Amino acid sequence: MEDIVCRLASGTESLEAIWRSGEVALLIDPDARLIPALSPAAVVDAIIAKRNLGTHRGMAPVTIALGPGFRAGEDVDAVIETSRGHDLGRLILKGKALENTGVPGELGGQGARRVLHAPVGGFVRHVREIGDIVRTGEALLTVGGITMSAPFDGLLRGLIREGMNVPKGMKLADVDPREETDWRTISDKARCLGGAALEAFFVVRKRNN
């Protein structure tokens, strides 16, 4: 993404080599068991699960969480607002973010309709690819043998990996009605939240020192 490479690490022993090459290392650790061994300067919970799955202030000198489900000053050091609007990216040092509405933020006049969820559990097969311009009713993918179609004209900006066995209700695809959107670059929201996380790190570290 934007000339930044993220490389899958086979284990902790391969992290240093990836970092030395100037790349971002991706280490799969679903239960966060490797955090003590890594001794990071900060832990950022960006799972966006809308609830706390176990993140706590004892994990690192600075702990940051994105979105609802956390209370700054108790669960973590800082919370970042993820809801679109005037407060998007706001740094919260005491209290919590807005509660989850369950409705995706509006883009180009479309809100909930732009995100497709699995009507049944099953394996995903692609019909179209990320970046494709699609028209209303065109098949985008199948899940459990059921075809899912474009709800309106737009650009297929998000698409879950092919071959995954997903549960019913899981988010599978995102259609952006703004066909001119450059899907190969970081979104405005992601850029805002990334900058907010960096700001939170420096603010909390200065306060703690």
N, C-alpha and C positions, 0 to 999 in steps of 0.2 A: 504494500500500500504506500503510494507516494515515495517510491524508491527506498522504503525501509523494509528490510527483510526480517521476518520472525522465523526462527529455526527451531524445530522440535529437538529437545535434548533427550538423550537416551537415559540419562541419570544425572545426579549431582556432579559426577566426575567430569562431565562434558561441558558444564556451564562456563568455566573459565575460558576455554578455547573459543566458544561462541562469542563471549563478551569481547575477547581480545580482537576478534575479527570485525568488531563494530556492529554486530547484529544483535537483535533482541532474542533472548532465549525463552522458549516455551517449555515448561516442565509440568507434566500432568501429575497432579497431586490432589485428588478430589477431597481427601479428608484433612488437608493441610498438615500432614504429619512431618513434613520436611522443614517446616519453618524454624524450629529450634536449632536444627543443624546448620541452616543457612544464616541465621542471625541477621536478618534484614534490618535496614535503618527504618523501614516503614512497611506496613501491611495495608493495602487498599482493597477493601471488599467491593468489587465491582460486578458481583454475580447478578445483581438486579433481581433477586428472588422475591423482593418486596417483604422480606422477613429475615431475621437474624438466624443463620444456620450454625452459629457457634463462634463467630468472630468476637474477640474481647481485647481489652486494653493490654493484657499481659503478653500479647503476641510479639510486640515490637515497641521501640521507643515512641513511635508515632503510629497511630491507627486511624484509618479514615474509611468511611463507608458512604456509598452512593445510594441515595433514595430512601424510601420508607423502611421501617422495621428496626431502626437503630435510634438510640438517644445519645446525643453528644454529651460528653462529660460523665457518662455512665458506662455504656457499652463500648464506645469508641471515643477518641479525642475530638474528632470532627465529623460532621455529616454534610454531604453536598446535595442540594436540591436538584432533582432530576426531572421534575414536572415542567413541561414547556410553558413558557409565559415569562412574565417580568422577573420572576425569581430564579429562573433556570441558571444553575451554576452557583447559586448563592452559598456562601460558606457559613455553616451553622456550628457554633462552638458550644452552645447550650440549647438543648431541646431537640426537636426532631423535624424531619422533612414532612411535606404534605402527605396525607394518607393516599394509598393507591386507589385510583378511581376505577381501574379495570378497563378504561377506554384509552386507546392509543391517541397521542397528540395529533392534532389536525395538520395535514399537509395538502396544499393545493385544494382546499375545500373538502378533503376526505379524511375521516377519522377512523372509526372502528372497521369500516369496510375494507380498508387498505391492507389489513393484516389477516392472513388466512390461517385457520387452526384446523388440526386434524379432526375430521368427523368420526373417525374410528382409529383404533390402533393398528399398526402394521408397518411394512417396509415401504420406503419412499423411492419412487422412480421419477426421474426428471423427464419432462417433455420439452420444456424451454430452459434457457440458461440465464444466469444473472447478466443484466445489461441489455436483454432483449426488449424491444418495443412490442407490447402486446395489446390486443384489442378485446373488448368486452366479449366474454364467452369463450375465448380461446383457452384450450387446455394448457395448464402450467406444469402439473405434476400429477402423479397418482400416489395414493397411500392406501394400503390394504386393498388394492384393486379398484378403489374409488377415484374417479377423476375430479380434480379441483381446477376450476376455471377462473380467468381474470374477471374481477367484479366490475371493472371499468377500464377504459383506455389508459395506458400509462407505461412506465418503465419498471421492469422486474428488478427491484433493487436488492431484495433479500431472498435467499433460497437455502433451505437446510440441505446438508450434504446428502447426496444420493446413497442409497443402500442402508440408511439408518432405520432401525426398528423403533418407531416412536409411539408413545402412548396417546390415547384419545385426548384431544384438547391442546396438544402441543403446537406452538407457533411454527409454521412451515415456510411461509413466504410473505413478502412485503411488496406491494405494488405502489409505486409513487406516481401520482397523476401528473407530476411535472416531468414531462418527457425529456426536457433538456438537462435534467440532473446528471452530474458527472458521478456515476457510481464507483469510479475507480479512485476517488479521493475521500478523505475523512469527512464525515458529515458535519454540518454546523453544530449540531447538538453534541456529537462526540468530541469535537475540538474544544467546545466550551467546557465540557465536563473534565477533559484531560487537563486543561489549563487550571481549572478549579482545584483538582487534586494536587497539582504541583504547588499552587498557592497555599493550600491547606498544610502541606508538608512543611513549608518554610515558616508559616505562621505558628504552627504547633511546636516545631522544634525551637524557635526563638523563645516562645513562651515558657517552654520547659527548662530552657537554659537560664 
